[in-house]
């Protein structure tokens, strides 16, 4: 097995090449050379300040990265969106909102924004479309956990392309309330898949997380099961894929917001552990690569984005202070929470990874997703509906039936 990659071998430049569409098995796999993108379709610069304001930040988070983010699309990605009806769940969130901005710039026939927070939807519609009345059919207020309502809304919207970004994503609180992780991240994803199948959609892309690789948390387990649902959700009509990546800088409720508040308020900066490190990427960069990976959607493969090398949280603090000319604060270590790792992984130890024709995207073949025990889902859902948190936690791990994915002892989780 190849060692797991942490950075691409070549930068983006050259001829206009993306994924090869079709269901020819290894047609998506590169042949050694890494073709690169040509014509760059960039995000309109006029929206930059609005995007920062929407995230509640006064600085550009991408400046904390030691690489220059590249936002570009190949011809196949542009063709996938142009003239199509596109629906984005979780449109009010950080990744969902950025997908809305970038997809809108690629000229869809109609772009539907689905979310359940009307205030966030109002802000996004005002920014992207110039009005905040929320009266247009493109703005859909719904909860993905409501299967019947979701099915009707999808049939009314009749999307060709679906990006599923709606999720619960905060690790610590989901450890306390695993039933909420199941109802949104697992059941909600199944509902989106069924609605996409029933309405005749052509393509569905699910936003996953690096915590789904070697999962040790409720968040990671729920997202990993959702990846398997996406694999099983592919049909002759519906092409599906999951896209797995790590932390995005500047998302609402992220570490950067906490850091910014603590430093500017003269408070101690809280860090879980001096050695903790994470993969990081800017929100626009992640969204553009999600769009590129969606071109390869077929039989439920998982695509993994190049995140560069992991960055220690203390190094991120240092860069933030230096680049904002702020004084050094007291650092207070709080300890890793249950399910948290010192370092994340992009792949399971058991997973194969393959190069694709995009130098920033790898593929985990869909046949590697055979291990999950989906026949236990109905019991998992019933326990979640009863808010039986301990039973939900146990059933989550029972659904991950491969021996390499059995729940680890807590001591191992904290040092993995």
N, C-alpha and C positions, 0 to 999 in steps of 0.2 A: 504493500500500500504506500502511496506517496505521502510524504510528510505534509501536514496541513499548511497551506499558504497563509502569509500575513500581509503580503504586499505584491502588486503586480510587477512583472519583470520589465515592462516597457511602458512609457507614457502614451497618452492619447494623441495621435496625429495620423496623417496619411489618408488613405482612400476611404470611401464612404461604405463601410461594411458593418453590419450588425449581426443579428441571428439569422439563420436560415429557417423560414417557417415551413411547417409540414410535419407529418407524422412518420418520418423515415428512421426512427430510432436514433442512430448516432449522427444524423444530419446536423444536429446542434453542436457537435463536439469539434473542437479545433484540431488541426492536424499538426501542431507543433509551433508553427508561426502564429503570432497573435495579431490578427488584423485589427485595425484601429478605425476610429470614427473620423469622418472628414468634415463636411459642412456642419457647423455648430449652430444650433437653434437655441439661443440663450434666453434666460428669463429677462423680461423687460426691466431695465435698471430703475425705472420710475417707481417700482413697487418696493424697493429695498427698505426705505425708511418706514413704510407702512407695515412691512413684515416684522421689522424689529419692534415697532410699537405694539403690534398685536401680541408679541411674545412678552411684553413687559420689560424689555431690556434696552439700555441706552448705548450698547456697544455691539459690534458684530462678533458673534461667537466664533465664526469661522477663522478669525484672526488668531485664535488660540491653537490652531492646528499648525503643524510644521510642514504642511503641504498646501499647494494652491488648489482649491476645489475647482473641478471642471464640470460645467453643466452643458451637455451636448446630447443630441439625439441622432441616430442613424436614420436612413430613409425608411426602414421597415417600421420603426417606432412612430415616425410621423404618419405613415400610411395607416397604421393601426388605429390612430385617433381621428385623423381628418375625415369629416363627414359622417362620423359614427355617433351613436347615442351612448353616452358614458355616464355611469352612476358611481359615486364615491361614498362609501359609508364612513362614519366617523369624520365627516367633512369639517366639523368644528375643531378637531384636534390639530396638533402640530404637523404631523405627517399628512393627515387627510387634507388639511387646509393648503399645504404646499402642493399636494397633488392637484387640488382644484386650480391653483394658480397656473401650474405648468401645463396641465391638460387643456385649460382654457386657451393658452397661448398656441396650442397645436391645432386649433380650429375644428372642434367637434361640431356635429350637427346640433346636438343638445347636450348640456352638461347638468346632471342632477346632483344636488347636494343633500345627502341624507344624514341627519343627526338628531339628537334629542335635547340639545341645549339651545334654546331659541336665541339667547343673547350672543353666543359664539357664532351662530348661523347669521344673525343680523350683521355682526361686525365683518364677517367674511364676505357676505353678499355686497355690503356697502363698498368694501375695498375692491372686489373683483369686478362687480357689475355696475357700480356707481349708484345704486339705490338700496334702501334698507326696508322696504315695505313688506318683504317676505310674502307677497301676494302671488308671486309668479310660480308656476307649476314646477319649476326646477328646484325649488326649495322644499324638501320633504322632512317633516317632523315625525320621527318614529323611533321606536326602540327595537333593536334587532332581536330581542328576546321574545317578541310577540310574533309568532310564526304566521298566524292567519293574516294579520294586518300587513306584515312584510310581503307576503305572497301577493296580496291584492295590489300593493303599491308598486311592486316590481312589474306586474302585468300591465298596470296603467302606464308606467314609464317606458316599458319595453326596451331596456338597455341592450346594446350590443356588447359593451365592455364594462366590467365591474371591477373596481378596486375596493377591497374590503380592509379598511383601516380601523374600524371601530373596535375598541378593546379596553379592558382594564389592564393597566401596565405597571402599577406601583407594587414592587415586590413585597415590602414589609406589611402593608395593609392587607394584601391578599393572603398572606400567611395567617392573618387573624380571621379573615372571612373567605375561606376557600369556596364556599357556595356561590359567592358573587363571581369569582373567577370562572367557575363552571358554567353558570347561567349566561354569562356574557361571552367569554372567550371560546367555550366549547359549543354549548347549545346555540348561541348567537351565530357562530360560524356555520354550524349545520343548517340553520334557518336561511342564511344568506346563500349557501350552496343550493339548497332545494328551490329557493325562489329564483335563482339564476337559471337552474335547469328548466323549471316550469314556464318561465317567461321567454325561453328561446335565446338566451344570451349566448354569445360566441366564445367569450373569454372571461375568466375570473382569476384575479390575482389577490392572494392573501398576504397581508403584512405580518410576518413573524418576528422572532427575536433570537439573538444569540443564546439567550437563556433556555431555549428549546434544545440546545445541544448539550448532551450529558446533564439533563435537568436535575436540579436538586431543590427547586423551589416550586411552590404551587403555581406561580406565574409560568415558569418554564414548562412544567408538566402540562398545564392547560393549553399552552401554545403548541407543544409537541403533539398532543392529541389532535388539535385543530389542523396541524400540517397533514396528519394522516387522513383526516376527514376530507381535506382538499384533494389528496391523492385519490381517494375512493370516489370523489365527486365528479371526476372526469367522465364524460360520455362521448359518443360519436359527434355530438353537436357542440358540447361545451369543453373547451380547452381550459385546464386549470394549472396553477402553479402557486407555490409559496415563495416568498422572498425573505430571507433571514439576514438580519444585520444587527449591529450593536447599538450603543447609545448615540443619540443625536444631540448635538450641542444646542442648548437654548430652548429646548421644548418646555412647554408650560409645566411647572412643578418639578423641574429637573434640578440637579445639583448646582448648576450655574445660578439659578434664581436664588437658591438658599445662600450660596457663597456671596453673591452680590449684596443681598440684604444684610448678611452678618457682618461683612467687612465695612460697608458704608454706615452701619449702625453702631460700630465699635464693639461688636459682640465676638466671642470666641468662634472660630471656624470649626465646625464639627466634621470629623472624618472618621470612618469606621475603623480603619487600620492603616498603619504607616506603609504597608506593602500593597494595599489594594490597587488594582489597575483595571482599566476598561478600554474597549475599543470605542473610538469616537469618530463621528462624521458630521458634517454640516447638514442641516435639514434640506436645503435645496439640492445638495449633491446626492443625498439618499433618495429623495423623491425622483430625481432624474434617472438614477440607476434602477429604481423600481419600474419605471416606465420602460426602460430598455429591457429589463429582465422579462417583462410581461410579453414581449415579442416571442419568447421561447416557451410560453405556456402551452402545454400539450396534455400529458397524462398525469398531471399532479406532481411533477418534479419539484424539488426544493432548490432554489437558486440562492447562492450565498454571495454577498457583496464584499469586495475588497475593502477592508477597513483600515489599511495601513498596519502599523504596529501598535500594540496596546500602550496606553499612556497611564503612568501612575497618577493617582488623584492629587498627590502632593505636588507633582510637576505641573499639573493643570492649575492648581492654586498659585504656584509661583509665576506662571505665565500671565495669569489674570492680574496679579498684583503689579507685575512689571509693566504690562502693556496698558494698564489704566493708571499708572503712577500712584498707587495706593500704598499706605504703610503696611508693614508686615503685622498680622494679627497673632493672637494666641491660637494655637492649634489644640483642640481637645478631641481625644480619641474615644469613641463611644463603643467600639466592639462590633464585630459582624453580627448581623441579625440572622435569625433562623432562615436557612435556605440560601443565604448569600455566599458567594465564592470570593476568594482573593483575586482570581483571574477567571475571565470567561473564555469559552472556546467557541469557534465558529462551526465546528463539526464534532459529531460523536466520535469516540474512539473506534467504533465499528463501521463508520460510514466511509464509503469511497467518495472521492471527489474528482471531477473531470473538468478540464478546461472547456470553456465555450468559445465562440468566435468573438466574444467581447473580452478585452483584457482585464476588466474590473469585475467580472462575474464568473463564479464557478457553479457547477451543477452537482447535486446529489441525485443519482438516478432514482426514478420512482420505484423500481423494484426493491430498493433498500428499505422501503416503508412497509414491509409485510408483517412486522412483529406485533403491531398493536392489536389489542383485544377489544374491538369495537362492540362486541355483543354485550359488554357490561355497561354500555352508555345509558340505557334506560334506568338501570338501578342508580347510576351516578346522578342522573337528572332528578330522580325521585328524592334522593337524599338531599340534594341541593335545594329543592323546593321546600323541604322541611327544615332547612337551615341547620341540619345535623352536621356541624362542622367537622367533628372528628371522623365520622363515617365518610364524609365527602373526601377528606384528606386520604384516608385509607383506600377508598375506591379509586381515586385518581392514580395512585401508584399501582394499583392492581391492573388498571387499564394499560399501563406501560409494561407489557408482559415479557419483553425481552430480558434475559438475565443480565445483560450489560446495563439495563436501565432501571433495575430495581432500586428502590429508595435506599440511599446511603445512610449510615449512622450520622447523627448530627455533627459529631466531631469531624468526620470526613467531609461533610458538606461545607464546613467552615474553612477547611484548608485545601479544598479541591482546586 
